[in-house]
Amino acid sequence: MEKVRVKINNIEVQVPKDFTVLMAAKEAGIDIPTLCYLKDINEVAACRLCVVEASINGQKMRNLPASCVLKVQDGMEVKTNTKRVRNAVRSNLELILANHNRECLSCTRNGTCELQTLCDELGIEDIKYQGEQRRWQVDKVSNSIVRDSSKCILCGRCISTCRDIQGIGILDFTER
């Protein structure tokens, strides 16, 4: 397989040319936060927490691309921890939390929640975004699955898993 040279946080790595920046960062031992990403299942850049600064042969990309869908290119340089990236990740996480019930202490996932872990890592305790939240429902139709929409962060993992792994495809976004 053809390989390309990529520099991530000044660490040069050689990775297969079909890798994403997120995959290349993992190879280099660099952690990039994600919530929606599930390799080969859900690679949709919905949460926007994996954004990076990138340039190709010195030409800086205008926006902050999501590393989970950004394919590596030879000569690419990536920064994962600049002030601009940290501010964007923090804002994106706060926006996700603005529409979340934040009843973490009484949640069954307390202590094992990816969202909670990221908030702890980034030192997020208060949410500056206030306003109307979407209406929450708890679906207890099934004895084996309880779907609580107050915990949904619109990442799409459940939809992709249902469609692509289970082969059922009964879940989808509505009124998004």
C-alpha positions as CSV (number, residue, x, y, z in Angstrom):
1,M,0.0,0.0,0.0
2,E,1.2,3.5,-0.9
3,K,2.2,5.6,2.1
4,V,2.3,9.3,2.6
5,R,4.3,11.5,5.0
6,V,2.2,13.6,7.4
7,K,3.4,15.8,10.2
8,I,1.0,16.0,13.2
9,N,2.0,18.4,16.1
10,N,5.5,18.3,14.6
11,I,5.7,14.5,14.7
12,E,6.3,13.0,11.3
13,V,4.5,9.8,10.5
14,Q,4.2,7.6,7.4
15,V,0.7,6.2,7.0
16,P,-1.3,4.5,4.2
17,K,-2.7,7.1,1.8
18,D,-6.3,6.0,2.6
19,F,-6.0,7.0,6.3
20,T,-7.8,9.9,7.8
21,V,-6.0,12.5,9.9
22,L,-7.7,10.9,13.0
23,M,-6.2,7.5,12.1
24,A,-2.8,9.0,11.5
25,A,-2.9,10.8,14.8
26,K,-3.7,7.6,16.6
27,E,-0.6,6.0,14.8
28,A,1.5,8.9,16.2
29,G,0.0,8.4,19.7
30,I,-1.9,11.7,19.6
31,D,-5.4,11.8,21.0
32,I,-8.0,13.8,19.2
33,P,-11.4,14.0,20.9
34,T,-14.5,12.5,19.2
35,L,-18.0,11.5,20.2
36,C,-19.7,10.5,16.9
37,Y,-16.8,8.5,15.3
38,L,-17.0,4.7,15.2
39,K,-14.4,3.3,12.8
40,D,-16.0,1.7,9.7
41,I,-19.5,2.4,11.1
42,N,-20.1,6.1,11.8
43,E,-17.6,8.5,10.1
44,V,-19.8,11.5,9.6
45,A,-18.2,14.4,11.4
46,A,-21.4,15.2,13.2
47,C,-20.0,16.2,16.6
48,R,-17.3,18.4,15.2
49,L,-15.1,17.7,18.2
50,C,-12.2,16.3,16.1
51,V,-11.5,19.5,14.3
52,V,-7.8,20.4,13.5
53,E,-5.8,23.1,11.7
54,A,-4.3,21.7,8.6
55,S,-2.1,22.8,5.7
56,I,-0.8,21.0,2.6
57,N,2.6,22.0,1.4
58,G,2.4,25.2,3.3
59,Q,-1.1,26.1,2.0
60,K,-3.3,26.5,5.0
61,M,-6.9,25.2,4.9
62,R,-9.4,28.0,5.4
63,N,-11.6,26.2,7.9
64,L,-11.1,23.7,10.7
65,P,-11.8,20.4,9.1
66,A,-13.0,17.3,11.0
67,S,-10.1,14.9,11.3
68,C,-12.4,11.8,11.2
69,V,-13.2,12.5,7.5
70,L,-10.2,14.4,6.3
71,K,-7.9,12.2,4.2
72,V,-4.2,12.5,4.7
73,Q,-2.1,13.9,1.9
74,D,1.6,13.8,1.3
75,G,3.2,16.9,2.8
76,M,0.2,17.6,5.1
77,E,0.9,19.4,8.4
78,V,-1.7,19.2,11.2
79,K,-2.0,20.9,14.5
80,T,-4.4,19.5,17.0
81,N,-3.8,21.7,20.0
82,T,-3.7,25.4,18.9
83,K,-5.8,28.0,20.6
84,R,-8.1,28.2,17.6
85,V,-8.7,24.4,17.7
86,R,-9.1,24.3,21.5
87,N,-11.7,27.2,21.4
88,A,-13.6,25.5,18.6
89,V,-13.7,22.1,20.4
90,R,-14.8,23.8,23.6
91,S,-17.6,25.7,21.8
92,N,-18.8,22.7,20.0
93,L,-18.9,20.6,23.2
94,E,-20.8,23.5,25.0
95,L,-23.3,23.6,22.1
96,I,-23.9,19.8,22.4
97,L,-24.4,20.3,26.2
98,A,-26.8,23.2,25.7
99,N,-29.4,20.6,24.5
100,H,-28.5,17.9,27.0
101,N,-30.4,17.3,30.3
102,R,-27.2,17.4,32.3
103,E,-28.5,15.1,35.1
104,C,-25.2,13.3,35.1
105,L,-25.2,12.3,38.8
106,S,-28.4,10.3,38.5
107,C,-27.5,8.8,35.1
108,T,-26.6,5.1,34.8
109,R,-23.6,6.1,32.7
110,N,-22.2,8.4,35.4
111,G,-18.4,7.8,35.5
112,T,-18.4,5.9,32.2
113,C,-19.8,8.5,29.9
114,E,-17.7,9.8,27.0
115,L,-19.5,13.2,27.1
116,Q,-18.8,13.5,30.8
117,T,-15.1,12.5,30.4
118,L,-14.6,15.2,27.7
119,C,-16.2,17.8,29.9
120,D,-13.9,16.8,32.7
121,E,-10.8,16.9,30.4
122,L,-11.7,20.3,29.1
123,G,-12.8,21.7,32.5
124,I,-16.3,22.5,31.4
125,E,-18.6,22.9,34.4
126,D,-21.1,25.5,33.2
127,I,-22.8,26.0,29.8
128,K,-22.9,29.5,28.5
129,Y,-25.5,28.7,25.8
130,Q,-29.0,29.0,27.1
131,G,-32.4,28.9,25.4
132,E,-35.1,26.6,24.2
133,Q,-34.2,22.9,24.2
134,R,-35.8,20.2,22.1
135,R,-38.6,18.2,23.7
136,W,-37.4,15.0,25.3
137,Q,-39.1,11.6,25.2
138,V,-38.4,8.3,26.9
139,D,-39.4,5.4,24.7
140,K,-40.0,2.3,26.8
141,V,-41.9,0.3,24.2
142,S,-39.3,-2.4,24.2
143,N,-38.5,-4.5,27.3
144,S,-34.8,-4.7,26.1
145,I,-34.1,-1.2,24.9
146,V,-35.1,2.1,26.6
147,R,-34.5,5.1,24.3
148,D,-34.1,8.4,26.3
149,S,-33.9,11.3,23.8
150,S,-32.7,13.6,26.6
151,K,-29.3,11.9,26.4
152,C,-29.1,12.0,22.6
153,I,-26.3,14.2,21.2
154,L,-27.3,13.7,17.5
155,C,-24.1,11.8,16.7
156,G,-25.8,9.2,14.5
157,R,-24.0,6.2,16.0
158,C,-27.3,4.3,16.8
159,I,-28.6,5.0,13.2
160,S,-25.4,3.7,11.5
161,T,-25.2,0.7,13.8
162,C,-28.9,-0.2,13.2
163,R,-28.6,0.2,9.5
164,D,-25.1,-1.1,8.7
165,I,-24.4,-3.6,11.5
166,Q,-27.8,-4.9,12.4
167,G,-29.2,-4.6,8.9
168,I,-32.5,-3.3,10.1
169,G,-32.5,0.4,9.4
170,I,-35.5,1.3,11.5
171,L,-33.8,4.3,13.1
172,D,-33.2,7.7,11.5
173,F,-33.1,11.4,12.3
174,T,-36.4,13.2,12.5
175,E,-37.2,16.9,13.0
176,R,-33.5,17.6,13.2
